[in-house]
Amino acid sequence: MLFNSPEFLFAFLPAFLILYFLSPGRLKNAILFLASLLFYFTTSAELTLVLIASVIFNYWAALRIGKAAGPRRQFLFALAVGVNLAPLLYYKYARFFLDATGDALRFIGIEPTLPDINPILPIGISFFTFQAISYVADIFMRRTKAAGNAIDFGMYHSCFPQLIAGPIVRYEEIEAEVRERHHELSDIQNGIVQFCFGLGKKIILADNMGLVANHVFGLPAASLDLPLAWVGIVAYTLQIYFDFSGYSDMAIGLGRVLGFPYPENFNQPYRSLSITEFWRRWHMTLSRWFRDYVYIPLGGNRLTPGRTFFNLVVVFLLCGLWHGAAYTFIVWGLYHGLFLVLERLGATWGPRTLFPASIRWVYTIAVVMVGWVFFRSDTLGHALSFLGSMFDLRKVVISQELAGMMTLDRVTYMIVAVAVALVPFQYLFRFANGRYEFGAVASILSIGVAVLACIMMSVNGFSPFIYFRF
């Protein structure tokens, strides 16, 4: 079941909300927990047992860590992290590690015989694994206390609005709301508005950009002319932003309706003037997770400059691997890590005032789009061929392929998508205290967006969110 499916919008969600708001406060967590397991079961079937096992184990581990001291406390924490990572390593990375081992052996002239392991990936395992690690880590570091009972923790760990693709929510951020929630009309209104905008981002903008991006990336990369290659990567740049931020808005909006102050995940990242700023605006809860649980424990920027650069590269290597078990994701992560190091060194443009904001924006968006080529491509060879077409000045022609693909409606969607991504719509919303707040104009507009999205969904069907595979 997907947020943008008729089954969710017109059956599951209304039935759940009616039951949820009619239930007394003491039963709300149990109802939300059971509804979340049902939601997950509709997409993952028997793999729901992986999520249930995660709930049971982390509830037990957190209680034990909270009561332990000294070496036993450290041992239990290390055990909890290891047990949480084990399913992720098996389901998501086992096939990749075997293939990488085979590639390494073939490189030295040995033809390996390796087991055929290709497990089905439980949807959202990367997200709920990282959320579980943050939970036990915060208890280990005494930032918060373990949940009072299994139902409360199970609801937090499996809550369906943000279960499959984030945002990654720390227990301490919603601890008070886990115990008792107060439903304010303003929060419900803002949540509905944010959900509607997220639905529109996905169906109206992301899916239409996906038609262009999927077509271009499905062509032989070496045969692309330069304008067609750039149209393809611009479309994918817009698709992945509106697809993922659309899901995040829907999840955060649902959370606000249910009484949870989930952290925002995007803040118009394509307006950034550096790669450093981009990662402060893009997938903010993941960036924060790596900062607090990997970068800072490694030493952060408190040690020598060389160690700081090493820490940055390690973090973004892991960030690339988190997104997918493929060489392309590793290269994408290292690529961003390299530019963060260069910006730390000041080698990109030196003092901030050396270049105007327009030049710094062009640099940033160009670096991001080149990175998205690796992210979108299935192989490194395809990515390099695609980049070759993007920068081959001998291919500056308007092909029949491009002319036939870029119809008036697609050009219109692309212009609207660029405007929504880049224009600061302060009269519609403002980003303050880590949350979006919406005005009257946005509330009225969101109704039209939702109606248009539903009409387009009924005509064109629906497609899964990109980040579901992570």
Phi, psi and omega in degrees: 000132182245152178302329184261023179258150177301325181299321180284311187292323189248359179230292186299308186296311179299317180298317180296313183297320178298312180296319183296311185282341176276346183278147175294157185306322184290344180259351186299318180296319179295319179295317179294322178297310181294320178296323179293319177295320177296316178302314181293323181297327181294340179251336187239352176051236187294341177291352173301335177299330177296316178295316180298318178297322178296319178299310183297312183295313185290330174296314178296313184297319181296319178298317181291318179296318181298330183267341186277168178213160175064214183301326179296321178297316179296319179297315181296322178294315178298320177298317181297316178296316180297316180293324177293322182284335186302309178298323179298315179296322181288304187290323187263329191242352184301313181296319181295316180297321177295316179296320179294320176298317178298318178298318180294318179294320178294328180298328179261012172093014180250127176269109188277159169243105186245152179294151179267092180245120180213068185292153176284131184281121173296130183299133175076011185297327179296321182288310184285339173292313180294325178294321178294319180296319178297325181295307182290329178293318180293327176289318178300319181273008176060033174279336180206173177251157181296152178301147186290330179211167186293326180295314179300313180293317180301320177296314179299314188285334185243010187305118195296331180303319183243015186292317194270325183217033173079188005294159178282113188253128177278146182299321183296337181287334183232018184303316181295321181287334175297320181284317183202129182245142175245124186263104178270141181299322180296322178292320178297317179297311179298323179295318178296317179299314181294322177298316180296317178296321177296319177298318178294319177304316183290305190279318184279317187259304186298314183294323177289323174293328179295327177300318179288311183298315181296323179295312183293315181288346176276349178276156174302121188300322183292340183270356183287141170275166187299311179299321181296319178297319180291322176299319179298316183283329174296317179298318180290324177302318177285320181300310186292327178292310183288330177294309184283317179291331175297314176299315182300317179297320179295318180294314181294321177298315177298319178301318180294321177299321182277354176101013181254130177273069180297143178289147176292155185244342181219145177220070180043064185297335182282003171266003185293152179249010175196164177291327175301314178293323179304315182283351170275347182247339184260131176043058191298327181288329176288316178302317180294322179299311180295324178298312189278331186249355176231302186297308181294315176300330176288347182124346179056228178251022183274348183257207182290158176304320179298319179291324176299316180296320177299315180299319178298316181295318178299315181300316184279339168297313178293324178297318177297315178296324178301323182287334180181151181269079180200155179299326181298322179288325176297314179298318179300316179295314179296324179300312178292322176300321179298314181291329175294321176296315180298321179291326175296320180289341184081013185281345184284309179214005178072221181302149184300332183273000184293323180239147177292165183300325181297320179291319180294326177292318179299316177302312184296311184292328177293316178297317180297316182293321176298320177297322180296336177299315177294320182297321185275332186285147180282332181223161176296323180299316178296319180298315181293321177295320179297316178297323177300319178291326180295330187243013178271102184293348176285349184252027179278081179220156176260103185280162174298328178301313180292315181298322180284331184279321186273075176287170183301319182293322180290322176297319179297314178300321181292319179296316179297318181297317178298317181297315181295325181287330191249332186278129177281099184275071183295334181283347177264318182205164173224149180255106184220139179055037176075013182220153172273135174241136188246140179269186183295321180299316180296321181297317179291316181298325183297329179295315178296321178298315181295318179296314179298319179298317180294322178296315180294324179294321180292332181273314187261354185079195181223157181233152181292157176288143182302318188283357177298332182280358181259000000 
